[in-house]
């Protein structure tokens, strides 16, 4: 055992001493910083319009207004939101006209809409007359139409809002193409278990994490690729593999040490990049919002989860995908004949290509589901309505991916050991 830890420590030192290590870390930190601060600098905060204040100050003022109505979305809150909107549109002084049409003044928005903003957006989605005007963006559901439901509804609508919400979610599930009858029934079962009234709060930090999650997860994968590509192939390039393999412990301890280091580096890369970025975003925007129901941002979602639960599920998915990717890169590094370059090329292609061929293949159920297991797709922040069906039983997609990822990690680890032991110099 002491020999194993000595070898593992030596492998860690080799990674840390490579010239690519500081460059990879600096690039990674730069992307993390850019993701955090671009979410603020690129944000549309209503208090920033026409005011000489920073985006951070504007965000804090927006947040302060939204927090005035934190809590459960009760019929009384919905009624107040509708009446506030009605008062706003009844006064022409709240609008200005230019060559592009009539536009709401920002001060009027802050007074009448901003205190109820999540509620108003939710009303517009739930009561949308044309469901084709709804578009998915990460986890959120956006209404793209010009006709806003809140403008035509009366306060009496509030009394049946909870049932209307679930009816909307059912309609979204029933119109989803490619679902089996069992999947439809499973979605309807989940929708029935959503607890109402929904809870609302300011969720800027969670929203920023969701929107940045894909780029951060990709950063993790490329960091793993740069750090682990030489883990076995470096021995081939330096022609030390044959010497190592003929030593007493070469075939056992060294392989285990290299795999252990590969999996630990992959795990730490995911935990640190995603965890530190998430923490930074929450420190920037505030820790509020964890109890908010997913349905507040996407009323068509079937899963009865909060934003905190959804983000934790995504975080775990990134960890599994990263460790699986690390095991695959270790296998590729052990499999090549001589150079590390093919590992980098293969890892890059494996990361990039599935991003572009995944969605177009949605009509092909099998290929669409298969591509979900590629690390770059399994880290996508999405709770879609499809399930994995095996022998007539339905499994939640993310749990199934976790299980399969754990199995594949073991498989690629064993293949890496086998490839390294059988390697012959080219």
LOGUKE-855872 format. One record per residue (C-alpha): x negated, y negated, z negated. Coordinates in steps of 0.02 Angstrom, whole numbers, plus 32768, in hexadecimal, padded with zeros to 4 digits. Example, Ala and Ser with C-alpha at 12.3 -4.5 7.8 and 13.67 -1.06 7.14 Angstrom:
<recs>
7D9980E17E7A;7D5480357E9B;
</recs>
This chain:
<recs>
800080008000;7F717F897FD8;7F2C7FAB8086;7FD47F7F80D3;7FDE7ED6807C;7F2A7EB080AB;7F517ED38161;7FF37E6F8158;7F967DDC810D;7F157DE78197;7F9F7DE5821C;7FEE7D4B81CD;7F457CF481D1;7F307D208289;7FD67CCD82B1;7FAF7C32824A;7F027C1F8297;7F397C26834D;7F357B8283AB;7FEB7B9783DB;80247B978325;80127ADD82FA;80547AAD83A6;80EC7B1E8392;81117ADB82E3;81007A258319;81747A4083AF;81EF7A9A833E;81EE7A0E82BD;8203798F8348;829D79E7838B;82E679F782DC;82CB793E82BA;831479108364;83AE797C8344;83CC792C829B;83B0787682C9;83FC787D8378;849E78B98329;84A2781282CD;8459779D8350;84C977E783D8;856577E9836C;85FD777E8394;8625772882F0;86B576AC82F5;86667632827B;85CE761F82ED;863375C98377;8618750D8376;85B8751282D1;850074F482B5;84E6758C8246;848776308259;84D976D28291;84BB771881E2;851776878191;85A476988210;85B1775381EC;85BB77308131;864876B3814E;86A7772C81BF;869177B5813D;86D0774380B2;877277228112;878E77D98141;87747810808C;880B77AA8056;887978388094;881178D08064;887779628025;890079D28069;895879A4810B;8A07799A80C2;8AA67962811C;8A9678BD80BF;89E7789E8106;8A1D78CC81B7;8AB4785A81A8;8A4677C88170;89CF77E88202;8A5F77E4827F;8AAA77468232;8A0076F08230;89E9771982E8;8A9A76DC830F;8A76763682B7;89D57625831C;8A21764283C8;8AB475CE83A3;8A4275368397;89F974FB843D;8976749483E1;891D753883B6;88EE754D846E;888774F184EF;889874FC85AB;881074FD862F;87FC753A86E1;87F875EE86A2;889D75E58644;88DA75CD8592;886675FD8503;887A76098447;8812758C83E5;879275DA8372;87D1757B82DA;887F75C182F9;883876718308;87DD765E8262;887B761E820D;88FF76928254;88AB77308296;8804774B823F;884F77718192;88B377FD81E5;883B78278274;882B78E58259;88E878F0823D;8913788A82D9;889D78F38344;88EB799082FD;899B79528324;8968792B83D8;892779DC83F1;89B27A3C8399;8A3D79DE83F3;89E679D1849C;8A6479EC8529;89DE7A2685A3;89697AA88558;88F77A9985F0;88C279EF85AB;88697A48851D;87AF7A6B852F;87387ACC84BE;86957A7C8486;862F7AE9840F;86AD7B128387;871C7A7A83A0;87B47A698410;87C479C3846C;8860797784B8;8834792B8562;88DF78EA8596;89177834859B;89C17856854D;89AC78618491;8A2E78C1842F;8A22784F8397;8A6677BF8401;8B0B78188423;8B297874837F;8B90783A82EB;8B6578508232;8BE778DC8225;8B6F7948828B;8B04795A81EF;8B7D79D2819D;8B597A618216;8AA17A3C8236;8A5C7ADA81E4;8ACD7B4C824B;8AA57AE582E7;89EC7AFD82C4;89FB7BBA82BE;8A6C7BBA8356;89E77B5983B4;895F7BD5837F;89CE7C6783B6;89ED7C13845F;89317BFD8477;89147CB5844F;899F7CF184C3;89607C8B8557;88AD7CCC8543;88817D3785D9;882F7DE185C9;886D7E0E851A;88B47EBA84FB;89597ECE84A2;88FC7F068406;888F7E68840B;89287DFA841F;897A7E4C8389;88DA7E398323;88D47D7F834B;89897D69831A;89667DC48276;88D47D4F8250;893C7CB6827A;89C47CED8202;89407CF58178;890A7C3F818D;89337BE480EC;89967B448100;899A7AB480E1;88ED7A9D812B;88677A4680C5;881379AD8110;8779794B80DD;86EB78EC812E;868379718187;8600790D81E6;856E797881A8;85C17A1C81DA;85F879D58281;8546799C82A6;85027A498279;85807A9E82EB;85567A2B837D;84997A418363;849E7AFB833C;847D7B3E83EC;83E27AD1840A;839F7AFA835D;83BB7BB58377;83617BAD841F;82D27B5583C7;82C77BE8834F;82BF7C6583DF;82357C08843A;81D37BF28398;81DB7CAE837E;81A67CCB8432;810C7C5C8421;80D77CA38379;80F27D5C839A;80C67D758451;800F7D9E8428;80347E0B8390;80047EAD83EA;7FC97E718494;7F3F7E0A8444;7EEA7EAE8416;7EEF7EE084CE;7EA87E3A8509;7E197E44848D;7E027EFD84B3;7E0B7F2D83FB;7EA07FA1840B;7E3D8040842E;7DCB8020839A;7E5F7FFF8328;7EBF80998360;7E2F810E833A;7E1980D18288;7E5F813081F6;7EF380BC81D6;7F02806F8283;7F9A80D082BC;800080B8821F;7FDD802481B0;7FAE7FAB8239;804F7FCB829D;80B97FB98201;805D7F1A81D0;80747ECC827C;812D7EF7827F;81467EB881CE;80F37E1481FA;81597E05829B;81FE7E1E8241;81D07DAA81B1;81977D208228;823A7D328289;82A17D2D81E9;82467C9681A3;824F7C398248;830C7C49824B;83267C238193;82B37B8C818F;82E67B3B8234;83A17B538220;83A37B3D8163;83387A9F815E;83977A5081F0;843F7A76819F;84027A2F80F8;83BE7992814E;8466797581A6;84C6798A8103;844F791380AA;846B78958136;852878A28144;855678E58099;858679908057;864179768069;86A379E380E2;86797A9580B1;872D7AB9807D;87797A77811F;87D87AFB8182;87957B24822F;88447AFD8270;882A7A448249;87A97A3A82D5;87F07AC8833E;88A77AF1831B;889E7B7B839E;881F7BE08339;88657C8482F4;87E97C9A8266;88237C6481B7;877A7C198188;87367B768142;86A97B148195;86307B4E810E;865E7C04812D;86517BED81EA;85A57B9A81DB;85687C258167;85A17CA981E4;85457C4D826E;84AA7C3E8201;84A87CFA81E0;84C37D1B829A;842A7CB182C4;83C37D128245;83F57DBB828E;83DB7D7E8340;83307D378314;82F17DD582BF;83317E3C8352;82D97DC883CB;823A7DD78363;82447E958368;825D7E8F8425;81C97E19843E;815D7E8C83D2;81927F1F8440;81697EBE84E0;80C27E898497;80987F3F8472;80D97F78851B;80727F088590;7FD07F4A85D6;7F5A7EBB85B7;7F977E0685B4;800F7DA38545;80517D3E85D9;80D37DC18611;811B7DC28561;81347D058564;81837D0C8611;81F77D9D85E5;82297D4C8540;824D7CA68595;82B87CF8861C;83157D5E8599;833C7CBD853D;836B7C4D85CF;83C57CBA8650;84547CFC85E1;84867C4785BB;84B67C2C8670;85037CD4869E;85687CF38600;86047C878616;86187CA486D4;86257D5E86AD;86B47D478632;872C7D9386AF;86C47E3286A6;86EC7E6C85F7;86607EEB85E4;85D37E7B8621;86167DE785BE;86167E4C851C;856C7E988544;851A7DEE855C;855B7DB684B2;84D67E258464;84477DC484B3;83FC7D56842A;84197CB6848B;84D47CDC8495;84ED7D2883EB;84B67C84839C;853D7C2183F8;85B37BCD837D;86547C1D83B2;86E47C7C8364;873D7CB68401;87D57D268407;87847DC4844D;87597E5783DD;86EE7EF283F1;875A7F8D8408;870E803883E3;877980D583E2;8815806C83CF;87D28008833C;87AF7F4D8344;87137F0382F6;86F17E4C82D5;86717E178358;85F27DC482E6;85F17E56826A;85DD7ED282F8;854D7E6D8341;84F97E6A8296;85077F278289;84CA7F478339;843C7ECA8323;84007F268288;83FE7FCA82EA;83A37F7B837D;83217F2E8309;82F57FDD82CE;82F480208380;82807F9983C5;820E7FA9832D;81FA8064834B;81DD80468405;81577FC583DC;80FB8041836E;810880C883F2;80CB8053847C;803780148417;7FFE80C383E8;800A8101849C;7FBD806984EE;7F36808B856C;7EC0800285A7;7EEC7FC68657;
</recs>
